[in-house]
Structure formats: structure tokens, C-alpha cells
Amino acid sequence: MTGTFPITIYHNPKCGTSRNTLAMITAAGYAPDVVEYVKAGWTLPQLERIVSDMGGTARDILRTKGTPAEELGLTDPAATDAAILEAMTQHPILVNRPIVVSPKGTKLCRPSEAVLDLLERRPESFTKEDGEVVKL
């Protein structure tokens, strides 16, 4: 946490987008709380709060690529938010990443530069892992 502007990132270090987002936050001078959610897991109240704070649905944070989402029937349009959220507590990898929480809001930061809307200050410059220069 940095001063009076706390930032939490729900992070998966195996994900390039998540690594870039975390790097942008630190390049802007913040020391965020980093939650490696695949290891830590999720509680239903955590997920419900995140979805509510985002003003969205469970489907908005559902990751289908490289997860058991389809096998579990979660990609079916009939799958309810309750079923999706419950599955996320059992299989944390089902939650898309990274999710960032700051005093300016809660957001799934895909692409990684979406995090800039959640910061009070921006890094002076930033180059992603793949060499793409982010316009600040």
C-alpha cells in the first residue's frame, strides 16, 4: 500500500498482461498489495464485492482460455452468476486477470494500460514486455 492511495492487484505472475499491469503500477511509484489469487483462492464475498464494484456480472470476469470453464458448463448462456462465482471459488484460475482495486474504482485491466484510469499519477514512460511502448 502506498500512503493514502491504496492499490490491490489480483495478479497471476504467469500472465504477461498481469505482469505488465503490475509493472505500470510500480513504475508510477506505487507499492500495491499483490494477491496471487491462484495460490490464495477466492471467497464468495470477495468475488461478489469485486463484481458489484465493477458494476458488472460474474461473466465479465470469467476466463475461458486455458481453464475448465467450458467443461464446467460456465460458457453456456444459461449459467447463472451464482454458479459462475461458486465455480470460481473452487477453481481460482477461472477469474480473468489482472483485477485492480484503487480509490478510483475496480477494473479488469485488459489491456494492461486500462490500469492508468485507476491511478492518481502515471509512469513517465512504459514499455511492455513485448516491446510495445504505451502512450501515456
CORFEN-V744348 format. One record per residue. N is the residue number from 1. RES is the residue in one small letter. PHI is phi in radians with two decimals (none if undefined). D_CENTER is the distance of its C-alpha to the mean C-alpha in whole Angstrom. Layout:
N:RES:PHI:D_CENTER  N:RES:PHI:D_CENTER
This chain:
1:m:none:17  2:t:-2.07:19  3:g:0.91:22  4:t:-1.68:21  5:f:-2.16:18  6:p:-1.26:15  7:i:-2.28:12  8:t:-2.11:9  9:i:-2.10:6  10:y:-1.54:5  11:h:-2.11:6  12:n:-2.16:9  13:p:-1.12:12  14:k:-1.43:13  15:c:-1.81:11  16:g:-1.07:12  17:t:-1.09:10  18:s:-1.16:7  19:r:-1.09:11  20:n:-1.11:12  21:t:-1.10:9  22:l:-1.06:10  23:a:-1.13:14  24:m:-1.12:14  25:i:-1.08:13  26:t:-1.23:16  27:a:-1.14:18  28:a:-1.45:18  29:g:1.68:19  30:y:-1.71:17  31:a:-2.06:16  32:p:-1.27:13  33:d:-1.33:13  34:v:-1.86:11  35:v:-1.95:10  36:e:-1.43:10  37:y:-1.14:10  38:v:-1.16:12  39:k:-1.39:15  40:a:-1.31:14  41:g:1.39:13  42:w:-2.23:13  43:t:-1.88:15  44:l:-1.05:16  45:p:-1.04:16  46:q:-1.04:13  47:l:-1.13:11  48:e:-1.09:14  49:r:-1.16:13  50:i:-1.07:10  51:v:-1.07:11  52:s:-1.10:14  53:d:-1.11:13  54:m:-1.41:11  55:g:1.23:14  56:g:-2.21:13  57:t:-2.20:14  58:a:-1.03:13  59:r:-1.08:14  60:d:-1.13:11  61:i:-1.96:8  62:l:-1.37:11  63:r:-1.70:11  64:t:-1.80:14  65:k:-1.19:15  66:g:1.23:16  67:t:-2.30:16  68:p:-1.47:19  69:a:-0.96:17  70:e:-1.17:21  71:e:-1.03:23  72:l:-1.46:22  73:g:1.40:22  74:l:-1.39:19  75:t:-1.49:19  76:d:-1.16:23  77:p:-0.98:23  78:a:-1.42:24  79:a:-1.12:22  80:t:-1.45:21  81:d:-0.99:18  82:a:-1.05:19  83:a:-1.15:20  84:i:-1.13:16  85:l:-1.11:15  86:e:-1.09:18  87:a:-1.09:17  88:m:-1.11:14  89:t:-1.23:15  90:q:-1.49:18  91:h:-2.33:15  92:p:-0.95:12  93:i:-1.12:11  94:l:-1.21:12  95:v:-1.52:8  96:n:-1.20:6  97:r:-2.48:4  98:p:-1.54:2  99:i:-1.88:2  100:v:-2.08:5  101:v:-2.09:8  102:s:-2.49:12  103:p:-1.04:15  104:k:-1.59:15  105:g:2.45:12  106:t:-2.23:9  107:k:-2.68:7  108:l:-1.38:4  109:c:-1.68:6  110:r:-2.22:8  111:p:-1.26:10  112:s:-1.01:10  113:e:-1.20:12  114:a:-1.07:11  115:v:-1.13:10  116:l:-1.04:13  117:d:-1.18:14  118:l:-1.72:12  119:l:-1.88:15  120:e:-1.34:18  121:r:-2.32:19  122:r:-1.96:18  123:p:-1.16:19  124:e:-1.15:23  125:s:-2.74:22  126:f:-2.72:19  127:t:-2.11:20  128:k:-1.20:17  129:e:-0.93:18  130:d:-1.46:20  131:g:1.66:22  132:e:-1.18:21  133:v:-1.55:21  134:v:-1.48:19  135:k:-1.34:21  136:l:-1.84:21
